Amino acid sequence: MVDFSELIMADRQARKRNKFKGTFIEYLDSLKEDASSYELAHQRLYRLLTEPGVDYIKTEEDARLMRIYGKELIKRYHFFKDDFYGIDQTIMKIVRYFCSAAMKGEESRQVLYLVGPVGAGKSSLIEAIKHLLETSDPIYALEGCPMREEPLHLIPKHLRPQIEELLNIKIEGDLCPACKYRLIHEFNGKYEDFPVVQTDFSVRSRKGIGVVPPVDPNNQDTSVLIGSIDISKMDLYSEDDPRVLSLNGAFNAGNRGIVEFIEVFKNDVEYLHTMITATQEKSIPSPGKNAMIYFDGVILAHSNEAEWNKFKSDHTNEAILDRIVKIEVPYCLELSEEIKIYEKMLRNSNFKSHIAPHTLEIAAMFAILTRLSPSAKVDPLTKLKIYNGEEIIEKGTTKRIDILELRDEAEREGMTGISTRFITKAIDTALAESDCNCINPIGLIDVLSREVKEMTTTDELKKKYLGFLQDTIKKEYHKILEKEVTKAFIHGYREQAEDLFNNYLDHAEAFANKTKLKDPNTGEELNPDEEFMRSIEEQLGITQAGAKGFRQDVTAYMFSIIRNGGKVDYTAYEPLREAIEKKLTASVRELSRIITQSKVRDKEQNVKYDAMVEEMKLNGYCDHCCNVILKYAANNLWKD
């Protein structure tokens, strides 16, 4: 049996034993052994963000990433990888800010400001960084200091060069008024006797993390930022006596850690002037008539785009604008990454219902379609697929559609549309309303349609969103479902697809190189089978004139994969995969249609139907959703 009292006492003893408490001299001795514990706020956070590890991904080695990012080097930080998806470039910019600031570049004297639409992840990113700081190792601080400041501030200026040389560090900062008073009057200037303790970071206890919520402009008080004068002590001490100071503002609390401004530009501009000295001069005003106080902290701010546009349009705000590093946090535009967001949220919930295949995919499709800007080059669904790294070629040609051209058309893409929060609420509603402990794409489309109708937005936008759900997405789901049902009819679907692929590749290679094929059975030399190749190419609408270029593209692409050590299979080249799947499904389309729609089946048809159901169950369907999906297929597919 677990002895709870024993567990608690053991934990308390371990924490007590590991906590440092000693004189300043003892602290210096510990620094001499290991000076790495002395860090400024930006250095500490950069170390914490990168310590779990970084993956350096060369896009040339991944065809999908190459299509999305070009030849850019992608860094994926392990700290973020399990919680944030589809915003790799945003995360890279955030870590780049901390990297520059850790090197004491100009960013170390600037505010990190995240701007983006609601539900894009601004707050979540900052919450993750704050939590990282809370779970980090304790820091050393002067005992009793309201700002938990670095003990090395005790060293007088004239002695610092020698100490810096001995410890191989650069000391920055000065004592706060409260500690300066204690040093003189309590320790008689003997700073070597000043006690030093270990302390941690905590949002709730306001230790190293200060949070500034938006304040009513008519009731703004800078004491929230820099503390105040304790009027109860005014009868005892003079106005400039440090003992009257109550250093409990956000900048005092966030010293050596983080100060977060929530919806920063909802505050009156005069209220934000403390940022100017806190960034550029690394000092904040003290309440009353005392001197400026040294501040070492990371200032994080966030708001929506409307507030940012309003603030930057006023030229009188230039002093603050010049001290801001702005990073946009757009919505995710990659289908596969958006699905991961919903999967994560469901993992963190208590819902245990079965989710039919493609349910989250359909939800993600809707979300991303609402976020995309219209393009003159492609329809919205094709654009979605291109942004997901799928290989898309123009119909009837061999020309690929350039993702960079699409992005250049729409610079603000991802900054508007349906939020992830809206979609997850719809999924939660569908799960809560489910009678059979199972949800599927058909039911989710109905819930999303209902939620859109209840949105507080313009009728025009509602009509556009409903059009996506009831037309674009429904048609795409019908294609997915037809493929799913027909695949379930084909025994050894993948083997047949691979055979078609290998056969096509042999003939295309012979055609491109102007060589002949050798029959494996007779040894006879044969010309490439033009009719066979055209039967596959026609599935993509490639003309006779475009066939030559397509075959050369396929051959060159496959050789490039082999050269880079990649795996060649029928899914390697997206257009060819699509063509092969279309040809295969067309071959059993009629059979699957007849059997699915039959009200009364003969013995042979029943065997085929039961085999198809079993295959679908192997692919993730439960009995209930399989029944619902097949009834829906019978009534809605193959209308022609």
Secondary structure, 3 states (H helix, E strand, C coil): CCCHHHHHHHHHHHHHHHCCEEEHHHHHHHHHHCHHHCCCHHHHHHHHHHCCCEEEEEHHHCHHHHHHHCCCEEEEEHHHHCCCCCCHHHHHHHHHHHHHHHCCCHHHHCEEEEECCCCCCHHHHHHHHHHHHHCCCCEEEECCCCCCCCHHHHCCHHHHHHHHHHHCCCCCCCCCHHHHHHHHHCCCCCHHHCEEEEECCECCCCEEEEEECCCCHHHCCCHHHHCEECHHHCCCCCCCCHHHEECCCHHHHCCCCEEEEECHHHCCHHHHHHHHHHHHHCEECCCCCCCCEECCCEEEEEECHHHHHHHHCCHHHHHHHCCEEEEECCCCCCHHHHHHHHHHHHHCCCCCCEECCCHHHHHHHHHHHHHCCCCCCCCHHHHHHHHCCCCCECCCCCCECCHHHHHHHCCCCCCCCCCHHHHHHHHHHHHHHCCCCEECHHHHHHHHHHHHHCCCCCHHHHHHHHHHHHHHHHHHHHHHHHHHHHHHHCCCHHHHHHHHHHHHHHHHHHHHHCCCEECCCCCCEECCCHHHHHHHHHHHCCCHHHHHHHHHHHHHHHHHHHHCCCCCCCCCCHHHHHHHHHHHHHHHHHHHHHHHHCCCCCHHHHHHHHHHHHHHHHCCCCHHHHHHHHHHHHHHCCCC
